[in-house]
Amino acid sequence: MSKPDPTRTSSLSRDRLSNPGRDRLTSRINRFDRKHRLDRTLGQTIARVTGEALGRYQTAVIRIGFSATWLLFLLREFPHRQEMYGPDGPWSWDLAQQLIASNHSFTALMWANSQVWFEIVYALAVLSSALLMLGWRTRTMSVLFLIGVLSLQNRSVFMGDGGDNVIHLMAIYLVLTRCGQVWSLDERRERLARAARDAREAQDAREARDARARGEGFGPDRVGSPDRGNSTDRVGPALWTVLGLALAAATLAGKIDGGFLGGWRTIYWGLWAVQGLWWLAGRYARSVQPRIFLDVVANLVHNAALFVIMAEACLIYATAGWYKIQGSRWQDGTAVYYPLHLDYFSPWPALSDLLTEYGTLVMLVTYGTVVVQVAFPFTLFNRRVKNVLLAAMMTEHAVIAVVLGLPFFSLAMIAADAVFLPTTFLRRLGGWTARARRGLFSRVSGTLPGPRKEAPRTPETAEHTHVGFTA
């Protein structure tokens, strides 16, 4: 083993002693690099949080999932709506008034003890759910969806199976998200309007170029003129005006609880005013700065609401898992056996008997449920493990929907789980859905897709030597 050279060691020591400033400079440069990297990372994070709405596909899935779940529930319980939420239901009008006076919850059904008013509110809940699922006027429909959910659930608080609580919370969060940027009729309308605007600008540019080639004038009154083919949105302002009048009538009648700086009255008037400000900034602002500012604020609110939705889902699973650990039946591995043999939760008795026939299977399902629910919040930073547990939880909820007869609870939880789905998977799912829709429409219309027919070719001459269309 070679010994260290004392001559070389002493020379290095002399260099350090002779150049003490170089070490200090090196340490300062390293600190500067670390600080620069930290500032750059922080700047990129702030730019991303304020510059775009994160999780566009995830929030679209949440919008579709919860609105579809609530819509299916309302349609399924339509024959029983009177017993559940009607004015003559088991939870009487007087009991509902006493409860609302104590907890100050919002419900439009308590504005009038009338059968006609009940049918109007129920129809509004069904219509807003369907339109929100399709993504038509998403900002407005999300507020109407919230009003429908709160009105029915707060009228009869004992009607539900657990999924109603999730829908109740997520309906509030959806109002704060920009959940219509993808997979919605709003996105389709904006895309078509953008394409039409680009086509008009391209046509104006061609006309200007042709006019200059002919030596004619093509002034600014013709280029980009707002009156030339500009399609003004009339549905949005009309809807905003009607809802404003309805809100003013309810406020003057004293139907909405709250004051100037608190309560549901402030919330609804604030949402109405923000929507009007958004439209005014896009319609009459002389510069793009007001719209950019509102866009940044909307992105911040959206991203904050998305974070709250994710935290809420984690809190639901963590709370359920830790409470299960404290139960003796969950500790000995027999908890799953008992609900499968309750008459209320056994729509398929033969299937329940088959699942509980083997004690080992019951023990594995019991312990596996606890492990998945407790461990899921801690696996969010590991993509592969998180995806495996996410698939397991969705499968578990699908089994609960069939075996225990709780379809709407399971749909609500699956919709909440969808916030953690990977974006690549959701994009691929959207592509599969689009291809399936095109194939279905082609079969319904009777035109099956076949081989493409080539257009007849035009003989090339000296006048047709360019590539592209002749017109």
N, C-alpha and C positions, 0 to 999 in steps of 0.2 A: 504493500500500500504506500503510495507516494506521499511524502510530507510536504506541507505548504512551504512555498518559497518565501523566506523572511524578507528578502530584498524586494520582491513584488508587493508583499503586504505593506511594508513600510512606505513604498512609493505611493500606493493608493491612499494611505493615511495622510501622507504629505499633500497629495492633491486635494483631499477634502479640507485639510487645514488651510491650504493656500487659497482655495476657492470656496469659501463659505457662502458667498452670494449665489453661486450657481444652484446649490441645493435649495436655498430659499426660493429662488426663481422657479425651480422645477415644481416645488410644492404649491406655489401660487398658481402656476399654469394648470396643475392637476385640479386644484380647487375650482379654478375658473371653468375648466372643462366640465366638471361635475355640475356646477351651478348652471352652466350654459345648457347642458343636456336636460337638467331639471326644468329650467325655464322653457325650453323648447317643447318638452313633453306637456307641461302645464298649458302652454299656449295652444298646442294642437288639440288638447282635450277641451279647452274652452271654445275653440273655434268649431269643433265638431258638435258640442252640446248646443251651441247657439246657432250654428249654421244649418242644421238639418234636424228633422224629426227622426229619432232613432227607433228601430223596431217597427218600421212601417208595415211589414207583412205580419208581424206578431199582433199588432194592434188591430189589423184588419181581421185576422182570425178571431180575436176576442170579440170584436164587434159582431161578426157573423154568428159566432157560437152562442153568445148570450142572447142576442135578439132572436135567433132561431129557437133557442130553448124556451124563452118566455112566450114566443108565439105559439109553439107547439103545446105548451102548458095551457094557454088561454083557449086554444081550439079544442084541446082534449076535454077541458072542464067546462066547455060552453053549455052543455045541458045542465050542469050543476052550479052555474054561476050565481043563481039566486040564493042557494043555501050557503055558498061560500062567502060572497061579498055583497049580496043584495040587501036592500033596506029591511027585509023581513027575515034575515038569516038568524041563526042561533046566537051569534054575537050581536046583540041588539043595538039599536041606534043610541040608546042612553048609555050603555056600557062603553061604546066607542067614543062618545063625547067625553065621558069621564076620563078615559085613558089618554086621549089626545090633549085634554086640558092639563094633564099632569106631566106628560113628556114632550109637549109642544111639537109633535111630529106633523108632517104635512100629508094631507089626503084631500083630493078634490071631491071625493064622494060625500064628505061631510058638509059640503056647501048647500045641499038641498036633499031633503028626505023624499025623493021622488023617484018613481020607477023609470021615467023618461030620462032623467039626468043620469041614473045608473047605467042605462043602456048606452048613452052617449059617451060616458067615460070609458066603458068597457070597449066600445067600438074604436075609440081613440087609441086605447092601449094596443089593440090588435093591429090597427093601421100603422101606427108609429113603429111597431116592432117589425112589420113586413118591410116598410120603407127603409128603416135603418139597416136591416139585413141586406137589402139591395144597394145601399149606399146612395140614396137619393136625398139631396140636401142634408148631408150628414150632420152638420152642426145643429141645425134646427131639429132634426129627428132625434138626435141624442137627448136634447132637452125634453122633448115630448115623450120619449121613451122613459126618461127618469120620472116624469110626472105620472105616467101610467103605472109604473112599478110601485112608486111610493103610494099612490092613491089606493090601489087594490090591497097591497100588503099591509099598510098601516090601518086600513079599515077593519081587517080581521087578522090579528097578529098570530093567531094559533093555526092558521091554514098554511101548511108547508111541511117539508120533510128535511130541512137543512139546506137544500139547494137554493131556497128562497133567500136565505141570508147572504149567500154568495152573490146572487143576482142583485140584491139590494145594494151591496157595497160597490160592485162593479158598474152598476148603472150610474152611480155618482162619479166614479173615476172616468168613465167613458166620455162624459161631458167635457173633460179637460184635455182629452187626447185629440190628435189629428188622425182619426181612424179611417178616414175616407180617401187617403192618398193613393191606395192601390185597391184593386178588386172592388170597385164601386162605380155607380153610374156617374158620380161627380168626377171621378178621374177620367172616365170615358168622354164626358162632355168637355172637360178642359183640354183633353188631347185633340178632339175634333176641332175645337175653337182655335187651338194653337196651329193645327195644320191648315185651317182656312186662312188664318192671319198670315202664315208664312207664304201661302199660295198667292194671297193678294199682294204682299210685298214683292214677291218674285215677278208677278205680272206688272206691277208698277215700274219695277226696274227695267223690264224688257221694253215697256212702252217708252220710258225715258230714253233708253238706248236707241230705239228706232227713231224717236223724234229728233234726237241729236244727229243721227245719221242722215236724216232728211233735211236738216238745217232748221227745224221748227223749234219753237219754245216749249219747254215743259217745266212750268214753274212749280213752286212749292205748294200751290193751292191744289195741285193734282197729285203730287207725290205724298203718299201716306195720309191722305185726307180721311178724317174720322167718319165722314158721312158716307164714304164709298164702301158699301158692303159691310158696315159695322153692325154686328148683331148685339143689341143691348139686352141684358138679362132683365126681364120683367117679372119672372116668377119669384125670384128671391126678394126683391123689395116689396112685392105684394104680400108675400107670406109674412115678411117682417112687420108690415103695417097691420095686418089682421091680428097677429099675435100680440102686438103692442096694444091694440084697442082692447083685446080680451083681457090682457094683464091689467090695463088701466081700470076696466070695469070691475074686475075682481078686487083690486086694491081699494077703489072707492067704496065698494060694498063691504069692506072689512073682512074679506074671506081669507086673506093670506096673513099668517102670523108673522110678526117681526116689526122692527122699527126702521129708522133711516140707516143705521150702521149695524145691523144685525138681523138675523132671522132669514126666513125663506123669501120674504119680500125683497130684501137687499140682493139676495142671490139671483133671483129671476130678473129683476130690473138691471142688475149688473151684466148678466149674460146678454140681455136684449140690447143694452147700450154698446157693449163691445162688438156685437155683430153689426150694428149700424155704423160704428166707427170704422170697422174693417171695410165695409162697402164704400163709405165716403172716401177713405184713403185711396182705394183703388180706382175710384171713379173721377174724383175732382182734384186730387192732389197734383200740383204742378211739377213736383219732382218725385223720385222714387224713394226718397229718404223716409217719409212716414210709413210707407208700406214695408220697407226693410226693417224698420224699428218694430212694427207690429208683428212681422214674421219672426223676428228674433225672440220676442216675448212669447209668441205662440209655441215656438220650439222649446223654450225653457219650461213652459208649463206642461207641454206634452211629455218631455223627458222626465220631469219630476213625477208626473202621474204614472208614467210607465214604471218608474222605480218603485212607487208605492204599490202598484199592482203586483209586481214581483215580490216585494216584501210581504204583502198580504197573503199571497199564496204560500210562501215559506212559513209564515206565522201559523197559518191554518194547519199545515202538516206537522210542524214542530209541536204545537199545542196538543194536537190529537195524539201524536206519538208519545209524548211525555206523560200525558194522562193515562194512556193505555199501560205504560210501564208500572204505574201505581196500582193497577187492578190485579187482584189475585188470579182471576181467570186468564188474564193475559200472561201472567207469570208462569202458570202451569201449562199453558199451551192449549187450552180448551175453549177459549172465548168465541172462536168462530162457530163452534158447534151449536150454541144455543140460539142465535137469531135465525139460523137455517131451519129450526124446528118450531118457530112461532108461526101460527096460522096467518097472521097479518103480513109476514114477510116470506111467505112460501107460495108464490103463484104456481110453481112447478114442484109439487111435493116429491115426485119421483127423482127429479134432478137433485134436490136437496139431500135426499136419502143416499143417492149415489156419491155425492161429494163428501158426506160425513161417514161413509161406510168404513173408511180406513183411518185409524187414529193417527198414523204417521203423517198422512196428508193434511189432516186438520192441524197438527202441531206445526208443520212446516209453513202452512199458510198463516197461522197466528203469529209466529215469530217473524216470518218474512214481512208481514204488514207493519209490525212495529219497527223493524230495522229500516225498512224503506222510508217510512215517514220521519223517523228521527234523523236518519243520515242524509236525506235529500238536501236540506239547506247547506250542509257542509261540502257538498259535491259540486256546487255551482261553478267553482273555479277549475274543475277538471271536466273537460268537454265530453270525453268518452264515458266516464262513469256517470255523469249527469244524464246523458242520453239513454244509457241502459236503465237507470232508475226511473227516468221519465216514461219510457216505454212500459216498464213494469207497473207504474201507477195508473197509466191510461188503460192498460189491460185489466187491472184490478177493478177500476170503475166500470168498465164494460161488463165484467162478470157480475158486479153488484147490480147493474141495471137489469140483467136477465134473471139472475138467481133470486135476488131479494125483491124484485119488482119496484125498483127506484130509478126509473129512466131519467127523470128530470134532474134529480140530484146528481146522477152520474154525468149527464150532459153538461151541467154547470161546472162540475169539477174538471172535466176534460177540457172545457173551454178555458178555465183558469190555468190549467197546465200548459195550454198551447202558447203561453207567453214565453216559455223556455225552449220552444222548438227552434232548430237551426234555420237560418235564413235560406241556405242552399236547399234544404229539404222543402221549405215552403214554396220557393220558386219552382222547383221541380214539380211539386204537387199542383201548382197553378198551371204549368204547362200541360200536365196530364189532363187536368180538368178542361182546359181549353180545347185540346184535341178530342176529348170525348164528347164535348158539346158540339163541336163542328161535325163529328161523325154522326151524332144523333140527329142534328138538324138536316143533314144531307139525306139520311134514311127517311125521316118524316116527310121531307119534300119530294121524295121519290127519285132523287138524283144521286145515285151512288158514285163515289169518286172513281174515276177511271184514268187511263193513260192520257196525258196531255197531248192535244193535237197541235201540231206546228202550223203556224200561219203560213199561207202561200208566200213564197219569196218573190220579190220584185226584181226583174233583171236590172243589173247595174248598168248605168249609162254615165255619160260625162257630167250630167246634171245632178246625179245622186252619188256623189263620192264621199259625203260626210257620214259619220256614224250617229245613229239616233233616229228620232222621229222627224218626219218631214213637215209636220204642222206644229 
